[in-house]
Amino acid sequence: MLDVTIGVPLIILLVAIAFLSGIGITTIGPGGIFLTIALYSLTPVSSGTVAGTAHATFISAGLVGSAVYVHSGEMKTGEARMMALILSLSSIIGALIGTYVNSFVPRTIFGLLLGIVAMSTGITIIYRERRDLSPVYQLNVARREGQVILGVLGFALGVISSLLGVGGPVIAVPALILIGVPMLLALAVAQVQSIIIATFATTGYLIQDNVSVPLVALVGLPLLAGVVVGWKVAHLIDPARLKTVLGIVLIVVGPYLTL
């Protein structure tokens, strides 16, 4: 495993960012992207190690996030469980493919892809919220058509998330919102799927020796603390406002990533 030596100021900064990232994971979804950005921008590790290390921390974050949303009731319905099951199973192959492809992606292209995904998703959400548009598709998970669409979406999310080293909720929450899933339900389902994506992605990166155990230990605990805080915040804020914040956050971080 890679031994990363960093100074005290950077340690403090990474811990703070990890905590805020955890809040974002369970409040709006794309919190994990900030941890990936921090590892990518502030440490000397390769893009593969950035992705592998981030995913290793997202396993426990997904477990804690799923537990708190089960506690608050979002994951107790048959619809929620069906959505989580389909998304999770279909993302497995996608996660392994994304992990493999990552080894061929140069660091500069890695940042460009991450920025494009963030900006395009954020712009779409803000535009649709401002226009008060209906979802691009109204998901009905009880119908075969809805299950197929959810399966294709899960596969795509697995590829993108594992390739770019971002947690499942970063892409899953915006995508689910666009197909008519309520904000809190989207957040809850995305937590479950993130466990699967992160586990298989981490396995692939471990095989490539692209997981930094010191960094995982450093940012893991503050990330989990943030996940619990974020879950509480999500239940105190109007879902419509959460969507707007989600879009703004994605747009703001996008240009920086492409540099």
C-alpha positions in Angstrom: 0.0 0.0 0.0 1.2 3.6 -0.6 2.7 5.4 2.3 1.6 9.0 2.1 3.6 11.5 4.2 1.9 14.9 4.7 2.2 17.8 7.1 -0.1 18.7 10.0 -1.8 21.6 8.3 -2.8 19.4 5.4 -4.0 16.7 7.8 -6.3 19.2 9.5 -7.6 20.4 6.1 -8.3 16.9 4.9 -10.1 16.0 8.1 -12.3 19.1 7.8 -13.1 18.4 4.1 -13.9 14.8 4.9 -16.4 15.9 7.6 -18.1 18.4 5.2 -18.1 15.7 2.5 -20.0 13.4 4.8 -22.6 16.0 5.5 -23.0 16.5 1.7 -23.4 12.8 1.1 -26.6 12.4 3.1 -27.9 16.0 2.6 -27.7 16.5 -1.1 -25.8 13.4 -2.5 -22.6 14.8 -4.1 -20.7 15.2 -0.9 -18.2 12.5 -1.7 -17.0 14.5 -4.7 -15.3 17.0 -2.3 -13.3 14.3 -0.7 -12.2 13.1 -4.2 -11.4 16.6 -5.2 -9.3 17.1 -2.0 -7.3 13.9 -2.5 -6.8 14.8 -6.2 -5.7 18.4 -5.6 -3.9 18.3 -2.3 -2.0 15.0 -2.3 0.6 13.6 -4.7 -1.1 10.3 -5.3 -2.1 9.1 -8.7 -5.7 9.3 -10.1 -6.0 5.6 -9.5 -5.1 5.9 -5.9 -7.4 8.9 -5.5 -10.3 6.8 -6.8 -9.3 3.7 -4.8 -8.8 5.5 -1.5 -12.0 7.5 -1.9 -14.1 4.4 -2.6 -12.6 2.6 0.4 -14.0 5.3 2.6 -17.4 5.3 0.8 -18.1 1.7 1.9 -18.5 2.6 5.6 -20.2 5.9 4.6 -22.8 4.0 2.6 -23.4 1.6 5.5 -23.9 4.4 8.0 -26.0 6.4 5.5 -28.2 3.4 4.8 -28.7 2.7 8.5 -29.8 6.3 9.3 -32.2 6.4 6.4 -33.7 3.1 7.5 -34.1 4.6 10.9 -36.0 7.6 9.6 -38.3 5.4 7.5 -37.3 6.1 3.9 -36.0 2.6 3.3 -38.9 0.7 4.9 -41.2 0.6 1.9 -41.3 -2.1 -0.8 -40.8 0.5 -3.5 -37.6 1.8 -1.9 -36.2 -1.7 -1.3 -36.9 -2.7 -4.9 -35.2 0.4 -6.3 -32.2 -0.2 -4.1 -31.9 -3.8 -5.1 -32.1 -3.2 -8.9 -29.7 -0.3 -8.7 -27.2 -2.2 -6.6 -27.2 -5.4 -8.6 -26.9 -3.6 -12.0 -24.1 -1.4 -10.8 -21.8 -4.3 -9.9 -20.5 -5.0 -13.5 -20.4 -1.3 -14.2 -18.2 -0.7 -11.1 -15.7 -3.4 -12.2 -15.6 -2.0 -15.7 -15.0 1.6 -14.4 -12.2 0.4 -12.2 -10.4 -1.3 -15.1 -10.8 1.7 -17.4 -9.5 4.1 -14.8 -6.0 2.6 -15.2 -5.9 3.8 -18.7 -7.1 7.4 -18.0 -4.4 10.1 -17.7 -4.6 12.4 -14.6 -5.5 15.4 -16.7 -8.4 13.6 -18.5 -9.5 12.3 -15.1 -10.0 15.8 -13.9 -11.7 16.9 -17.1 -14.2 14.1 -17.0 -15.0 14.8 -13.3 -15.7 18.4 -14.1 -17.9 17.7 -17.1 -20.0 15.3 -15.1 -20.5 17.7 -12.3 -21.3 20.8 -14.4 -23.7 19.1 -16.8 -25.6 17.5 -14.0 -25.9 20.7 -11.9 -27.0 22.8 -14.9 -29.7 20.3 -15.7 -31.1 20.2 -12.2 -31.1 24.0 -11.8 -32.7 24.5 -15.2 -35.5 22.1 -14.5 -36.1 23.5 -11.0 -36.3 27.1 -12.2 -38.7 26.1 -15.0 -40.7 23.9 -12.7 -40.5 21.1 -15.3 -41.9 17.7 -14.8 -39.4 14.8 -14.5 -37.9 13.6 -17.8 -39.4 10.2 -16.9 -41.8 9.3 -14.2 -40.3 6.1 -12.7 -42.7 3.3 -11.8 -40.6 0.6 -10.3 -43.5 -1.8 -10.2 -43.6 -1.9 -14.0 -41.2 -3.9 -16.2 -40.2 -0.8 -18.1 -39.3 1.1 -15.0 -37.2 -1.8 -13.8 -35.3 -2.0 -17.1 -34.6 1.8 -17.0 -33.5 1.5 -13.4 -31.2 -1.4 -14.3 -29.6 0.5 -17.2 -29.2 3.6 -14.9 -27.5 1.4 -12.2 -25.0 0.0 -14.7 -24.1 3.5 -16.0 -23.8 4.9 -12.4 -21.5 2.0 -11.5 -19.2 2.8 -14.5 -19.1 6.5 -13.9 -18.7 6.3 -10.1 -15.9 3.8 -10.0 -14.1 5.4 -13.0 -14.0 8.8 -11.4 -13.7 7.8 -7.8 -16.9 9.5 -6.6 -19.4 8.0 -4.3 -22.6 6.5 -5.8 -24.8 9.4 -4.4 -22.8 12.0 -6.4 -24.4 10.8 -9.6 -27.3 8.6 -8.4 -29.2 11.3 -6.5 -29.3 13.8 -9.4 -30.2 11.0 -11.8 -33.0 9.6 -9.6 -34.4 13.1 -9.2 -34.6 13.6 -12.9 -36.7 10.4 -13.2 -39.2 11.6 -10.6 -37.9 10.1 -7.4 -38.5 12.3 -4.3 -35.4 13.9 -2.8 -35.2 12.0 0.5 -36.0 8.7 -1.1 -33.3 9.3 -3.8 -30.8 10.0 -1.0 -31.8 6.9 0.9 -31.6 4.6 -2.1 -28.3 6.0 -3.2 -26.8 5.2 0.1 -27.6 1.5 -0.4 -26.3 1.5 -3.9 -23.1 3.2 -2.9 -22.1 0.3 -0.7 -22.1 -2.1 -3.7 -20.3 0.3 -6.0 -17.7 1.2 -3.4 -17.1 -2.4 -2.4 -16.5 -3.7 -5.9 -14.6 -0.6 -7.0 -12.4 -0.9 -3.9 -11.7 -4.5 -4.6 -10.6 -3.7 -8.1 -8.3 -0.9 -6.9 -6.9 -3.1 -4.1 -5.8 -5.6 -6.8 -4.0 -2.8 -8.5 -2.5 -1.7 -5.2 -4.2 1.7 -5.6 -5.7 2.2 -2.1 -3.8 4.3 0.4 -4.5 2.8 3.9 -3.0 5.9 5.7 -5.3 8.2 3.9 -8.3 5.9 4.4 -7.6 6.0 8.2 -7.2 9.7 8.2 -10.4 10.8 6.4 -12.7 7.8 7.3 -13.9 8.8 10.7 -14.7 12.4 10.0 -16.5 11.4 6.9 -18.8 9.1 9.0 -19.4 11.8 11.5 -20.5 14.1 8.7 -22.8 11.5 7.2 -24.9 11.4 10.5 -25.0 15.2 10.7 -26.0 15.4 7.0 -28.9 13.0 7.5 -30.3 15.2 10.3 -29.9 18.3 8.2 -31.7 16.7 5.2 -34.8 16.3 7.4 -34.8 19.9 8.5 -34.7 21.6 5.0 -37.3 21.8 2.3 -36.5 19.1 -0.4 -37.0 21.8 -3.2 -34.2 23.9 -1.6 -32.0 20.8 -1.3 -32.4 20.3 -5.1 -31.3 23.8 -5.8 -28.3 23.6 -3.5 -27.4 20.3 -5.2 -27.4 21.9 -8.6 -25.4 25.0 -7.4 -22.8 22.8 -5.7 -22.2 20.7 -8.8 -21.9 23.8 -11.1 -19.5 25.6 -8.8 -17.0 22.7 -8.5 -17.1 21.7 -12.1 -14.9 24.4 -13.7 -12.2 23.9 -11.0 -12.0 20.2 -11.8 -11.4 20.8 -15.5 -8.3 23.0 -14.9 
